[in-house]
Amino acid sequence: MIHPLFLKGQDAALQQILLRREARVQTQRELLHHGRCLVSFSMNIPGQRKQFPLEQKSFEEGLCLLREQFSGQLLEQQLYSGLTGDEAMLLLDLEPSQVKAVTTALEETHPLGRLWDMDVLDREGKSLSRIALGYPARRCLVCGAAAKECGRSRKHSYEELFGCAVTIMHDYFRDRRAQEVGCCAVKAVLSEVSVTPKPGLVDRKDSGSHSDMDFFTFMDSAAALSPWFPRFFRAGWDNETGLFSALRKMGQQAEREMFAATGGVNTHKGLIFSMAILCGALGRAMAEHFPQTPEREAVLDIVRDLGKESLGDFDRKEAETAGLRCHRHHGILGIRGEAAEGFPAVFGIGLPTLEHWLEQGSALNDAAAATLIALIAGVVDTNMIHRGGQDEALLRRKEASELLRRLTPENITAELEELNREYIRRHLSPGGCADLLALTLFIHFIEQNCR
């Protein structure tokens, strides 16, 4: 469903549209006295709603590409923005036919190109024809036939044409954002398993305390999960209600595909839950704040709401899991509680530690390894309790806290290798903290990408 904010704006009166058309022609004439060619760029939006967030963002996309294509030959530019839409006029020192080839390629190949009207005028003010230069005629937004024929016959209503235009823009920005978020998620999953050494965990050197999996098992799992992260995001972007239920069903299918890829080995079950929550929350927040980037707190408000819904699992009679057993025996809320509170371990422990080490000049590997130790020190890890009991888990938290104080870039590898040997001897694995490290890396990559 397309959020109403995407279309927020006012309709332009027909008289305003006609007056703007006259003013555009006058500006074109004035500019062409100073150059060889003019690109007059506007949006092809049917109806009288000419300016709204989706249109403005689509116009910015096209203008950015035009500037990139003609950066060395741009003599002058004029921009206009108002109720009649957004416009740009770029005066170029190029042959018009050469420019027309570039603009036609953009219109034909870019997903938004059908909505871009990039007229190319020669020095006399004559608009170059696509067909005269051997290019195809513009296609109808609705049926794909010749646009002029559909326009003359009024084959489609303005409402139908406007709806198609909006869908093209909406899906483009949603899917591009989904792809960006999905790439950050996969990068985080791959980065987490690649960090070496990691006490008791699978890394590039060994399998830690896990005899049933290795580095390549995690590669298989990451490959299987990679399509799901953008799907979680799109669910958040598209769903006004019932988001948690939708994410749960998708997460269950993602789990099945993970198990199929790993031969039944649980590499990322807990992480699937957390990534679904975060990606879904990002999708909803980005849709609600489009075209701006939402503040972190806006995302976390949605995360908390989704996390609170997950706490209902503790009251249900469903398949037993390590997290549910730990809650029943020790009252620990685990990753569900983390989500319900907005992942305080990620934002209060993980990100500050990671960013501190990176700011000191450490490589991502060492910064992430130190972050893992900080998480072990500060988090009640249900996987550590499951493997070693509560007393052992508490002892290891104190040990990690002491280790964190003496870690330096010079000694971190040796210290963590020794701790890894100790964890392996005791069959300990901080799997919950590994998931939190992946989430920390994910948020770090997302916020880098959105700057």
Secondary structure, DSSP 8 states (H G I E B T S, - for coil): ---GGGG-S----HHHHHHHHHHHHHHHHHHTTS-SEEEEEEE---SS---SHHHHHHHHHHHHHHHHHTTTTEEEEEEEEETTEEEEEEEESS-HHHHHHHHHHHHHHSTTGGGEEEEEEETTS-B--TGGGT----B-TTT-SBHHHHHHHT-S-HHHHHHHHHHHHHHHHHHHHHHHHHHHHHHHHHHHHH-S--TTS--SS--TT-SS--HHHHHHHHHHHTTHHHHHHHHHHH-SS-HHHHHHHHHHHHHHHHHHHHTS--SSHHHHHHHHHHHHHHHHHHHHHTTS---HHHHHHHHHHHHHHHGGGGGS-----HHHHHHHHH---HHHHHHHTT-HIIIIIIHHHHHHHHHTT--HHHHHHHHHHHHHHHS--HHHHHHH-HHHHHHHHHHHHHHHHH--TTTHHHHHHHHHHHHHHTT---HHHHHHHHHHHHHHHHHHHT-
